[in-house]
Amino acid sequence: MFSYGCKQILINPDQARKVILEVVCEKSNKRANCGSYYSRQLYFKKGKIKSRFDLHRLLMKDNPHFNALYSQVAQQTLTSVAESLKQGRLQASKALAGA
């Protein structure tokens, strides 16, 4: 069985790269916030969690934060949002079933 891990690598970027990294991280965070807000609103109104493909389709071109990121990065951000909401829903349903 494979064991996956994460290793932190600290970098010391120059000022220009630091600005670029801050902008990209900020846009990615705003994109994740948009995706989670939209998903939660749909869940509260209709009781359904949208799939990652639905989030990609609905929030790709019209979102102002999309153009600041590469499309793969923007898609991965929304995929992470969809997976975390789905996982949270599964854990909540298991907790309710066990109670």
Contact map, one row per residue, 1 for C-alpha under 8 A:
111000000000000000000000000000000000000000000000000000000000000000000000000000000000000000000000000
111100000000000000000000000000000000000000000000000000000000000000000000000000000000000000000000000
111110000000000000000000000000000000000000000000000000000000000000000000000000000000000000000000000
011111000000000000000000000000000000000000000000000000000000000000000000000000000000000000000000000
001111100000000000000000000000000000000000000000000000000000000000000000000000000000000000000000000
000111110000000000000000000000000000000000000000000000000000000000000000000000000000000000000000000
000011111000000000000000000000000000000000000000000000000000000000000000000000000000000000000000000
000001111100000000000000000000000000000000000000000000000000000000000000000000000000000000000000000
000000111110000000000000000000000000000000000000000000000000000000000000000000000000000000000000000
000000011111000000000000000000000000000000000000000000000000000000000000000000000000000000000000000
000000001111100000000000000000000000000000000000000000000000000000000000000000000000000000000000000
000000000111110000000000000000000000000000000000000000000000000000000000000000000000000000000000000
000000000011111111000000000000000000000000000000000000000000000000000000000000000000000000000000000
000000000001111111000000000000000000000000000000000000000000000000000000000000000000000000000000000
000000000000111111100000000000000000000000000000000000000000000000000000000000000000000000000000000
000000000000111111110000000000000000000000000000000000000000000000000000000000000000000000000000000
000000000000111111111000000000000000000000000000000000000000000000000000000000000000000000000000000
000000000000111111111100000000000000000000000000000000000000000000000000000000000000000000000000000
000000000000001111111110000000000000000000000000000000000000000000000000000000000000000000000000000
000000000000000111111111000000000000000000000000000000000000000000000000000000000000000000000000000
000000000000000011111111100000000000000000000000000000000000000000000000000000000000000000000000000
000000000000000001111111110000000000000000000000000000000000000000000000000000000000000000000000000
000000000000000000111111111000000000000000000000000000000000000000000000000000000000000000000000000
000000000000000000011111111100000000000000000000000000000000000000011000000000000000000000000000000
000000000000000000001111111110000000000000000000000000000000000000000000000000000000000000000000000
000000000000000000000111111111000000000000000000000000000000000000000000000000000000000000000000000
000000000000000000000011111111100000000000000000000000000000000010011000000000000000000000000000000
000000000000000000000001111111110000000000000000000000000000000010001000110010000000000000000000000
000000000000000000000000111111111000000000000000000000000000000000000000000000000000000000000000000
000000000000000000000000011111111100000000000000000000000000000010000000000000000000000000000000000
000000000000000000000000001111111110000000000000000000000000000011000000010011000000000000000000000
000000000000000000000000000111111111000000000000000000000000000000000000000011001000000000000000000
000000000000000000000000000011111111100000000000000000000000000000000000000000000000000000000000000
000000000000000000000000000001111111110000000000000000000000000000000000000000000000000000000000000
000000000000000000000000000000111111111000000000000000100010000000000000000001001000000000000000000
000000000000000000000000000000011111111100000000000000000000000000000000000000001100100000000000000
000000000000000000000000000000001111111110000000000000000000000000000000000000000000000000000000000
000000000000000000000000000000000111111111000000000000000000000000000000000000000000000000000000000
000000000000000000000000000000000011111111100000110000100000000000000000000000000100000000000000000
000000000000000000000000000000000001111111110000100000000000000000000000000000000000000000000000000
000000000000000000000000000000000000111111111000000000000000000000000000000000000000000000000000000
000000000000000000000000000000000000011111111111110000000000000000000000000000000000000000000000000
000000000000000000000000000000000000001111111111100000000000000000000000000000000000000000000000000
000000000000000000000000000000000000000111111111000000000000000000000000000000000000000000000000000
000000000000000000000000000000000000000011111110000000000000000000000000000000000000000000000000000
000000000000000000000000000000000000000001111111000000000000000000000000000000000000000000000000000
000000000000000000000000000000000000000001111111100000000000000000000000000000000000000000000000000
000000000000000000000000000000000000000001110111110000000000000000000000000000000000000000000000000
000000000000000000000000000000000000001101100011111000000000000000000000000000000100110000000000000
000000000000000000000000000000000000001001000001111111100000000000000000000000000100000000000000000
000000000000000000000000000000000000000000000000111111100000000000000000000000000100000000000000000
000000000000000000000000000000000000000000000000011111110000000000000000000001101110000000000000000
000000000000000000000000000000000000000000000000011111111000000000000000000000000000000000000000000
000000000000000000000000000000000000000000000000011111111100000000000000000000000000000000000000000
000000000000000000000000000000000010001000000000011111111111000000000000000001100100000000000000000
000000000000000000000000000000000000000000000000000111111111000000000000001001100000000000000000000
000000000000000000000000000000000000000000000000000011111111000000000000000000000000000000000000000
000000000000000000000000000000000000000000000000000001111111110000000000000000000000000000000000000
000000000000000000000000000000000010000000000000000000111111111000000000000000000000000000000000000
000000000000000000000000000000000000000000000000000000111111111001000000011000000000000000000000000
000000000000000000000000000000000000000000000000000000000111111101000000000000000000000000000000000
000000000000000000000000000000000000000000000000000000000111111101000000000000000000000000000000000
000000000000000000000000000000000000000000000000000000000011111111100000000000000000000000000000000
000000000000000000000000000000000000000000000000000000000000111111110000000000000000000000000000000
000000000000000000000000001101100000000000000000000000000000001111111000000000000000000000000000000
000000000000000000000000000000100000000000000000000000000001111111111110010000000000000000000000000
000000000000000000000000000000000000000000000000000000000000001111111100000000000000000000000000000
000000000000000000000001001000000000000000000000000000000000000111111100000000000000000000000000000
000000000000000000000001001100000000000000000000000000000000000011111110110000000000000000000000000
000000000000000000000000000000000000000000000000000000000000000001111111110000000000000000000000000
000000000000000000000000000000000000000000000000000000000000000001001111111000000000000000000000000
000000000000000000000000000000000000000000000000000000000000000000000111111100000000000000000000000
000000000000000000000000000100000000000000000000000000000000000000001111111110000000000000000000000
000000000000000000000000000100100000000000000000000000000001000001001111111111000000000000000000000
000000000000000000000000000000000000000000000000000000010001000000000011111111100000000000000000000
000000000000000000000000000000000000000000000000000000000000000000000001111111110000000000000000000
000000000000000000000000000100110000000000000000000000000000000000000000111111111000000000000000000
000000000000000000000000000000110010000000000000000100110000000000000000011111111100000000000000000
000000000000000000000000000000000000000000000000000100110000000000000000001111111110000000000000000
000000000000000000000000000000000000000000000000000000000000000000000000000111111111000000000000000
000000000000000000000000000000010011000000000000000100000000000000000000000011111111100000000000000
000000000000000000000000000000000001001000000000111100100000000000000000000001111111110000000000000
000000000000000000000000000000000000000000000000000100000000000000000000000000111111111000000000000
000000000000000000000000000000000000000000000000000000000000000000000000000000011111111100000000000
000000000000000000000000000000000001000000000000100000000000000000000000000000001111111110000000000
000000000000000000000000000000000000000000000000100000000000000000000000000000000111111111000000000
000000000000000000000000000000000000000000000000000000000000000000000000000000000011111111100000000
000000000000000000000000000000000000000000000000000000000000000000000000000000000001111111110000000
000000000000000000000000000000000000000000000000000000000000000000000000000000000000111111111000000
000000000000000000000000000000000000000000000000000000000000000000000000000000000000011111111100000
000000000000000000000000000000000000000000000000000000000000000000000000000000000000001111111110000
000000000000000000000000000000000000000000000000000000000000000000000000000000000000000111111111000
000000000000000000000000000000000000000000000000000000000000000000000000000000000000000011111111100
000000000000000000000000000000000000000000000000000000000000000000000000000000000000000001111111110
000000000000000000000000000000000000000000000000000000000000000000000000000000000000000000111111111
000000000000000000000000000000000000000000000000000000000000000000000000000000000000000000011111111
000000000000000000000000000000000000000000000000000000000000000000000000000000000000000000001111111
000000000000000000000000000000000000000000000000000000000000000000000000000000000000000000000111111
000000000000000000000000000000000000000000000000000000000000000000000000000000000000000000000011111
